Amino acid sequence: MTLQSHTVLTEVRSEDSVDPAVRLAAMVGSTVIHLPGDSGYDEARTLWNTAVDLRPAAVAEPTTAAEVSAVVTASSQLGFQVAPVSTGHNAGPLVQHDLASTVLVKLDAMNGIEINPLTAMARVQGGALWGDVTEAAGRHGLACLHGSSPDVGVGGYLLGGGIFLYARRLGMATSGLTAVEIVLADGELIRADHTQHQSLFWALRGGGGNFGIVTAFEFSLYPLETVHAGMMVWDIDDADRVLRAWAEWAPTAPHEITTSMRILNLPDAPGIPESVAGRPVVCMDGAVLADKKRARRVLAPLRDLSPRTDTFAQVPPSSITRLHMDPEGPTPVTGDTALLGRLTDEAVDAFLSQVGAGTEHSLLSAELRQLGGALARKHPDGGALSRMDGSFLLFGAAIADTPENEARGKKDANDLVRAMSPWSTGRQYLNFAEEPVDVGDNYGDREWLTLTRVKSAYDPENVFAANHPVPPA
């Protein structure tokens, strides 16, 4: 029973006798609210990662900033926490909250996109998807710092940092933010940018969804009509020589190129390229922000490794959202992650001992993303997170479609991260952290103290329940 008719309850019962979630539905006007037992509740609470089983007190689906404000105001007055989500790619850590006292606010209906080709700027609503933004920007010869899949939400990605195949040249996506519109804990809708609510704007760029619900983002675009991008594939038996060569090349590679090296075990299924389907392979995908002649020189050391498939070519930026072949649509996944320093020969040995030729594991992907370049430098005008503490990002992911597969996948991902722990920096990239972690360990001491102080200033009662929570100071 989707509740928009429960206002009558206040006429026949005393207010104190009505369930708070029912009262919430009565207080928010036309906003769709799903409660446990409603016919639409189970569908509404299901997010992109279907292995995450969230059972909140209510699910709200606002369509405007005013409706978001009404939901936050009513939830706060009734003693609920509020957990904003767009797609729910990284929703797993939300299980650490008392969901029986939490309202899940889904923003996917708020997906408007505006592109200004004259200023090379985008303004998108909080529930927009990167695939739609890249298509809209591409029609004007512009590109954005999107994620690795077209159905990744702009909101969570930007608030947590944002890195993919332009990152070593252009830095973290969150550093390109110029303004946000955000609903605060008291329901007020404000604008935060470099001139107003500056401490909040700083915290939002890397501090996650701890400070309010962002209903609109404004960020820079880049004049790129084509990009030199693609992938190279080798047989799994080539993993040893390819990974060692790539690990030696990657830290000093030109900043124009960003790559990701993976051991893939993808099924032979529709939509998966034949070159990587149905068997374990080594796959490197990447992009070079340079002209064709320069790109060929940059790629030469990788081509010297004799890939059996090489698709690098000049392509429209919108095509790169599917280059990584991430699963689209609701998918049950589990995984683990770490930031790494140097990849020594011993580190490559440890990696291959878990996922190399002849090993038995359930990981769909064991990934090493190349960092460095602009990601190694603190952005002079950036926010709480503007650089990555490491040279490589490790991520292991598995399908979790049954309890048994989830348990095995989680173990295999944990074992991979544990095997690589001697080369870990001790930090994680929180956008990839699928389980609750000690959030403070992933920021510098000064940044963490400032984040907690901003939380105290803008959400002292801890109304907002983020997947990676920052507590009030």
C-alpha positions as CSV (number, residue, x, y, z in Angstrom):
1,M,0.0,0.0,0.0
2,T,1.9,3.1,-1.2
3,L,0.8,5.7,1.3
4,Q,-0.5,9.0,0.1
5,S,-3.9,8.6,1.8
6,H,-2.9,8.1,5.4
7,T,-3.7,11.7,6.3
8,V,-7.1,10.4,7.3
9,L,-5.5,8.5,10.1
10,T,-4.8,11.6,12.1
11,E,-8.6,12.3,12.1
12,V,-9.5,8.9,13.7
13,R,-6.5,8.2,15.9
14,S,-4.4,10.2,18.4
15,E,-1.1,11.2,16.8
16,D,0.9,9.2,19.4
17,S,-0.9,5.9,18.5
18,V,0.1,6.1,14.8
19,D,3.2,4.3,13.6
20,P,5.9,7.0,12.9
21,A,6.4,5.7,9.4
22,V,2.7,6.1,8.7
23,R,2.9,9.6,10.1
24,L,5.8,10.3,7.8
25,A,3.7,9.3,4.8
26,A,1.0,11.7,6.0
27,M,3.4,14.6,6.4
28,V,5.1,14.6,3.0
29,G,2.2,15.3,0.7
30,S,2.3,13.8,-2.8
31,T,5.8,12.2,-2.4
32,V,5.6,8.4,-2.9
33,I,6.4,6.5,0.3
34,H,6.7,2.7,0.5
35,L,6.3,1.1,3.9
36,P,7.0,-2.6,5.0
37,G,4.0,-4.6,3.8
38,D,3.2,-2.4,0.9
39,S,3.0,-4.0,-2.5
40,G,5.8,-1.9,-3.8
41,Y,8.1,-2.0,-0.8
42,D,10.3,-4.9,-1.8
43,E,10.9,-3.5,-5.3
44,A,11.6,0.0,-3.9
45,R,14.2,-1.2,-1.3
46,T,16.1,-3.2,-3.9
47,L,19.1,-1.3,-5.2
48,W,21.7,-2.0,-7.9
49,N,23.6,-4.5,-5.8
50,T,20.9,-7.0,-5.2
51,A,23.0,-8.9,-2.8
52,V,22.5,-6.1,-0.3
53,D,19.3,-6.8,1.7
54,L,18.1,-3.5,3.2
55,R,14.9,-3.3,5.2
56,P,14.4,0.4,6.1
57,A,11.5,1.9,8.0
58,A,10.3,3.5,4.7
59,V,11.5,4.2,1.2
60,A,10.9,7.7,-0.2
61,E,11.0,8.4,-4.0
62,P,11.0,12.2,-4.3
63,T,10.8,13.9,-7.7
64,T,11.8,17.4,-6.8
65,A,14.1,19.2,-4.4
66,A,11.0,20.5,-2.5
67,E,9.9,16.9,-2.0
68,V,13.4,15.9,-0.8
69,S,13.1,18.8,1.7
70,A,9.7,17.6,2.9
71,V,11.0,14.1,3.4
72,V,14.1,15.2,5.4
73,T,12.1,17.6,7.5
74,A,9.4,15.1,8.4
75,S,12.0,12.3,9.0
76,S,14.0,14.4,11.3
77,Q,11.0,15.5,13.3
78,L,9.9,11.9,13.7
79,G,13.3,10.7,14.9
80,F,14.3,8.9,11.7
81,Q,17.7,8.9,10.1
82,V,17.8,9.5,6.3
83,A,20.0,7.5,3.9
84,P,20.2,9.0,0.4
85,V,21.0,6.7,-2.5
86,S,21.0,7.1,-6.3
87,T,21.7,3.6,-7.8
88,G,23.1,1.8,-4.8
89,H,26.3,0.5,-6.4
90,N,28.1,0.8,-3.0
91,A,25.1,0.3,-0.7
92,G,26.5,-2.6,1.3
93,P,28.0,-0.6,4.2
94,L,24.5,0.8,4.9
95,V,23.8,-2.4,6.9
96,Q,25.8,-0.9,9.8
97,H,22.9,1.6,10.5
98,D,19.7,0.9,12.4
99,L,17.6,0.6,9.3
100,A,14.4,0.0,11.3
101,S,14.8,3.7,12.2
102,T,16.0,4.9,8.8
103,V,14.2,6.3,5.7
104,L,15.9,5.3,2.4
105,V,15.6,8.2,0.0
106,K,16.0,7.1,-3.6
107,L,16.8,9.8,-6.1
108,D,16.6,7.9,-9.4
109,A,13.5,9.9,-10.5
110,M,15.5,13.1,-10.3
111,N,17.7,12.5,-13.4
112,G,17.5,15.8,-15.3
113,I,20.6,16.9,-17.3
114,E,21.6,20.3,-18.7
115,I,24.7,20.9,-20.8
116,N,26.0,24.4,-21.5
117,P,28.3,24.1,-24.5
118,L,29.4,27.7,-24.3
119,T,30.8,27.4,-20.8
120,A,31.6,23.6,-21.0
121,M,29.6,23.0,-17.8
122,A,27.0,20.4,-16.8
123,R,24.2,20.7,-14.3
124,V,22.6,17.4,-13.4
125,Q,20.2,16.3,-10.8
126,G,21.2,14.0,-7.9
127,G,19.8,10.8,-9.5
128,A,21.4,11.1,-12.9
129,L,23.4,8.3,-14.5
130,W,26.8,8.7,-16.1
131,G,25.8,7.1,-19.3
132,D,23.1,9.7,-19.9
133,V,25.5,12.5,-19.0
134,T,28.2,11.3,-21.4
135,E,25.7,11.0,-24.2
136,A,24.3,14.5,-23.6
137,A,27.8,16.0,-23.3
138,G,29.1,14.1,-26.4
139,R,26.5,15.8,-28.6
140,H,28.4,19.0,-28.0
141,G,31.9,17.5,-28.4
142,L,32.4,17.5,-24.7
143,A,33.4,14.8,-22.2
144,C,33.1,14.3,-18.5
145,L,35.0,12.4,-15.8
146,H,32.6,9.5,-15.6
147,G,32.7,6.1,-14.0
148,S,33.4,2.7,-15.4
149,S,29.8,1.8,-16.2
150,P,26.9,3.8,-17.8
151,D,24.5,3.0,-15.0
152,V,26.7,4.3,-12.2
153,G,25.1,7.2,-10.5
154,V,26.7,10.7,-10.7
155,G,25.9,11.4,-7.0
156,G,27.7,8.7,-5.1
157,Y,30.6,8.6,-7.5
158,L,31.3,12.3,-7.2
159,L,30.8,12.6,-3.5
160,G,33.2,9.7,-2.9
161,G,35.9,11.0,-5.3
162,G,35.5,9.5,-8.8
163,I,38.3,7.9,-10.9
164,F,38.4,6.2,-14.2
165,L,40.3,6.4,-17.5
166,Y,41.1,10.1,-17.6
167,A,42.2,10.3,-14.0
168,R,46.0,10.4,-14.4
169,R,45.7,13.4,-16.7
170,L,42.7,15.2,-15.2
171,G,42.6,14.1,-11.6
172,M,39.6,13.0,-9.5
173,A,36.2,13.8,-10.8
174,T,35.1,15.5,-7.5
175,S,37.8,18.2,-8.0
176,G,35.9,19.3,-11.1
177,L,32.8,20.1,-9.1
178,T,31.9,23.8,-9.1
179,A,28.7,23.9,-7.1
180,V,26.0,21.7,-5.5
181,E,22.4,22.3,-4.4
182,I,21.8,20.4,-1.2
183,V,19.0,19.8,1.3
184,L,20.3,20.1,4.9
185,A,19.2,18.3,8.0
186,D,16.6,21.0,8.8
187,G,15.1,20.7,5.3
188,E,16.7,23.9,4.0
189,L,17.8,23.9,0.3
190,I,21.0,25.8,-0.2
191,R,23.8,26.3,-2.7
192,A,27.4,25.5,-1.8
193,D,30.4,26.4,-3.9
194,H,33.7,28.2,-3.7
195,T,32.2,31.4,-2.3
196,Q,29.3,30.3,-0.1
197,H,29.2,27.4,2.5
198,Q,32.8,26.8,1.6
199,S,33.6,24.3,4.4
200,L,30.5,22.3,3.4
201,F,31.5,22.4,-0.3
202,W,35.0,21.2,0.7
203,A,33.6,18.3,2.7
204,L,31.2,17.2,0.0
205,R,34.1,16.7,-2.4
206,G,35.2,13.3,-1.1
207,G,33.3,13.1,2.2
208,G,30.4,11.2,0.9
209,G,26.7,11.6,1.7
210,N,27.1,12.6,5.3
211,F,26.1,16.2,5.2
212,G,22.8,16.4,3.3
213,I,21.1,15.2,0.1
214,V,22.6,16.7,-3.0
215,T,19.7,17.4,-5.4
216,A,21.9,19.0,-8.2
217,F,25.6,19.0,-9.2
218,E,27.4,21.4,-11.4
219,F,30.8,20.4,-12.9
220,S,33.3,21.1,-15.6
221,L,33.3,19.3,-19.0
222,Y,36.2,18.9,-21.4
223,P,36.5,19.5,-25.1
224,L,37.1,15.9,-26.4
225,E,35.4,14.9,-29.6
226,T,37.3,11.6,-29.7
227,V,39.6,9.7,-27.4
228,H,42.2,7.1,-28.2
229,A,40.9,4.1,-26.1
230,G,40.4,0.4,-26.2
231,M,41.6,-2.8,-24.7
232,M,44.3,-5.4,-25.1
233,V,43.8,-9.1,-24.3
234,W,46.3,-11.9,-23.6
235,D,45.8,-15.6,-22.7
236,I,46.0,-16.4,-19.0
237,D,49.2,-18.2,-19.5
238,D,50.8,-14.9,-20.4
239,A,49.8,-13.3,-17.1
240,D,53.2,-13.6,-15.5
241,R,55.2,-11.8,-18.2
242,V,52.4,-9.2,-19.0
243,L,51.8,-8.2,-15.4
244,R,55.5,-7.9,-14.5
245,A,56.1,-5.7,-17.6
246,W,53.0,-3.5,-16.9
247,A,53.8,-3.2,-13.2
248,E,57.3,-1.8,-14.1
249,W,55.9,0.5,-16.8
250,A,52.9,1.9,-15.0
251,P,54.4,4.2,-12.3
252,T,56.5,6.2,-14.8
253,A,54.1,6.1,-17.8
254,P,53.1,9.4,-19.4
255,H,50.3,11.1,-17.6
256,E,48.2,11.1,-20.8
257,I,47.4,7.4,-20.3
258,T,45.4,5.7,-17.6
259,T,44.9,1.9,-17.7
260,S,43.4,-0.9,-15.7
261,M,44.9,-4.4,-15.7
262,R,42.6,-7.3,-14.8
263,I,42.4,-11.1,-14.6
264,L,38.9,-11.7,-16.0
265,N,36.7,-14.8,-15.7
266,L,33.6,-13.7,-17.6
267,P,30.8,-16.0,-18.7
268,D,30.1,-16.8,-22.3
269,A,27.0,-14.6,-22.4
270,P,25.3,-12.1,-24.7
271,G,27.0,-8.7,-24.7
272,I,30.4,-10.0,-23.6
273,P,33.1,-9.7,-26.3
274,E,34.3,-13.0,-27.7
275,S,37.9,-12.2,-26.9
276,V,37.2,-12.3,-23.1
277,A,34.2,-14.6,-22.9
278,G,34.1,-18.1,-21.4
279,R,37.7,-18.4,-20.2
280,P,40.2,-16.7,-17.9
281,V,42.2,-14.0,-19.7
282,V,44.4,-11.0,-19.0
283,C,42.8,-7.8,-20.1
284,M,44.1,-4.2,-20.1
285,D,41.8,-1.4,-20.9
286,G,42.7,2.3,-21.0
287,A,42.5,5.7,-22.6
288,V,45.2,8.1,-24.0
289,L,44.4,11.8,-24.0
290,A,46.6,12.6,-27.0
291,D,46.5,12.7,-30.8
292,K,46.7,9.4,-32.7
293,K,50.4,9.7,-33.4
294,R,51.3,10.5,-29.8
295,A,48.9,7.7,-28.6
296,R,50.7,5.1,-30.7
297,R,54.1,6.1,-29.0
298,V,52.6,6.0,-25.6
299,L,51.0,2.5,-26.2
300,A,54.1,1.0,-27.8
301,P,55.5,-0.6,-24.7
302,L,52.2,-2.4,-24.2
303,R,51.9,-3.5,-27.8
304,D,55.4,-4.9,-27.5
305,L,53.8,-7.5,-25.1
306,S,52.0,-9.0,-28.2
307,P,48.4,-9.0,-27.2
308,R,46.2,-11.4,-29.2
309,T,43.5,-8.7,-29.2
310,D,44.1,-4.9,-29.5
311,T,41.1,-2.6,-30.0
312,F,42.7,0.8,-29.3
313,A,41.4,3.4,-31.7
314,Q,40.0,6.9,-31.9
315,V,36.5,6.6,-30.4
316,P,33.8,8.9,-29.1
317,P,34.0,9.5,-25.4
318,S,30.5,8.2,-24.8
319,S,31.6,4.7,-25.9
320,I,34.2,4.5,-23.0
321,T,31.5,4.1,-20.4
322,R,31.1,0.4,-21.6
323,L,34.8,-0.2,-22.3
324,H,35.4,-1.8,-18.8
325,M,32.5,-4.2,-19.4
326,D,31.0,-3.8,-15.9
327,P,27.7,-5.5,-15.4
328,E,24.7,-3.3,-16.1
329,G,21.4,-3.4,-14.4
330,P,20.7,-4.9,-10.9
331,T,23.5,-7.3,-10.1
332,P,24.4,-9.3,-6.9
333,V,28.1,-8.6,-6.2
334,T,30.6,-8.8,-3.4
335,G,34.2,-7.7,-3.2
336,D,37.2,-6.3,-1.4
337,T,39.7,-3.5,-2.1
338,A,43.0,-1.9,-1.1
339,L,45.3,0.9,-2.2
340,L,48.8,-0.4,-3.0
341,G,52.3,1.2,-3.2
342,R,54.9,-0.3,-5.5
343,L,54.2,-3.6,-7.3
344,T,57.4,-5.4,-6.8
345,D,58.2,-8.9,-8.3
346,E,57.1,-10.3,-5.0
347,A,53.8,-8.4,-5.2
348,V,53.1,-9.8,-8.6
349,D,54.0,-13.3,-7.3
350,A,51.4,-12.8,-4.5
351,F,48.7,-11.5,-6.9
352,L,49.2,-14.4,-9.3
353,S,49.2,-16.9,-6.5
354,Q,45.6,-16.0,-5.9
355,V,44.2,-15.5,-9.5
356,G,46.9,-16.5,-12.0
357,A,47.0,-19.5,-14.4
358,G,45.9,-22.7,-12.8
359,T,44.4,-21.2,-9.6
360,E,40.9,-21.9,-8.4
361,H,38.8,-18.9,-7.4
362,S,35.4,-17.4,-7.9
363,L,36.4,-13.8,-8.8
364,L,34.8,-12.4,-11.9
365,S,37.5,-9.7,-11.9
366,A,40.8,-9.2,-10.1
367,E,41.8,-5.6,-11.0
368,L,44.8,-3.4,-10.6
369,R,44.0,0.2,-11.6
370,Q,46.9,2.4,-12.5
371,L,47.2,5.6,-10.3
372,G,49.8,8.3,-10.1
373,G,50.0,11.3,-12.4
374,A,47.4,13.9,-11.4
375,L,46.0,11.5,-8.8
376,A,49.3,11.7,-6.9
377,R,49.1,15.4,-6.4
378,K,46.8,17.2,-4.0
379,H,44.5,19.5,-6.1
380,P,45.1,23.1,-5.1
381,D,41.4,23.9,-5.2
382,G,40.1,20.4,-4.3
383,G,38.1,19.1,-1.4
384,A,38.4,16.5,1.3
385,L,39.7,13.9,-1.1
386,S,41.7,15.2,-4.1
387,R,44.5,12.6,-4.4
388,M,45.0,8.9,-4.1
389,D,47.4,7.5,-1.5
390,G,49.0,4.8,-3.6
391,S,50.3,3.8,-7.0
392,F,47.7,1.1,-7.7
393,L,44.1,0.4,-6.7
394,L,43.3,-3.3,-6.1
395,F,39.8,-4.6,-6.4
396,G,38.4,-8.1,-6.4
397,A,34.8,-8.8,-7.3
398,A,32.6,-11.8,-7.5
399,I,29.0,-12.6,-8.3
400,A,26.9,-13.2,-5.2
401,D,23.7,-14.7,-6.6
402,T,23.4,-17.4,-3.9
403,P,24.4,-17.4,-0.3
404,E,27.1,-20.0,-1.1
405,N,28.5,-18.0,-4.0
406,E,28.4,-14.8,-1.9
407,A,30.4,-16.5,0.9
408,R,32.9,-17.9,-1.5
409,G,33.3,-14.7,-3.5
410,K,33.8,-12.7,-0.3
411,K,36.4,-15.1,0.9
412,D,38.3,-15.1,-2.4
413,A,38.2,-11.3,-2.5
414,N,39.4,-11.1,1.1
415,D,42.1,-13.6,0.4
416,L,43.4,-11.5,-2.5
417,V,43.5,-8.3,-0.5
418,R,45.2,-10.2,2.4
419,A,47.8,-11.6,0.1
420,M,48.6,-8.1,-1.2
421,S,48.7,-6.6,2.3
422,P,52.5,-6.3,2.5
423,W,52.3,-3.7,-0.3
424,S,49.1,-1.9,1.0
425,T,49.2,1.8,2.0
426,G,46.7,1.0,4.7
427,R,44.0,2.9,3.0
428,Q,41.1,2.1,0.7
429,Y,39.1,3.9,-2.0
430,L,35.8,4.1,-0.2
431,N,33.7,4.0,-3.4
432,F,35.0,0.4,-3.8
433,A,34.6,-0.6,-0.1
434,E,31.7,-3.1,-0.1
435,E,31.8,-3.6,3.7
436,P,31.8,-1.3,6.7
437,V,35.3,0.0,7.4
438,D,37.0,2.4,9.7
439,V,36.3,5.5,7.6
440,G,38.7,7.8,9.4
441,D,41.6,5.6,8.5
442,N,41.1,6.6,4.9
443,Y,41.7,10.4,5.4
444,G,44.6,12.4,6.7
445,D,44.3,13.4,10.4
446,R,43.6,17.1,9.5
447,E,41.1,16.2,6.8
448,W,39.3,13.8,9.2
449,L,39.1,16.3,12.0
450,T,37.7,18.9,9.5
451,L,35.1,16.5,8.2
452,T,33.8,15.8,11.7
453,R,33.6,19.5,12.4
454,V,31.7,20.2,9.3
455,K,29.4,17.3,10.2
456,S,28.8,18.9,13.6
457,A,28.1,22.3,12.0
458,Y,25.6,21.0,9.4
459,D,24.2,17.8,10.9
460,P,24.9,17.8,14.6
461,E,22.0,15.3,15.3
462,N,23.4,12.9,12.7
463,V,20.2,12.9,10.6
464,F,22.0,11.6,7.5
465,A,23.2,8.0,7.5
466,A,25.9,7.6,4.8
467,N,27.3,4.3,3.6
468,H,30.7,5.4,5.0
469,P,29.7,7.6,8.0
470,V,31.5,10.6,9.3
471,P,30.3,11.2,12.9
472,P,29.9,14.7,14.4
473,A,33.0,15.9,16.2
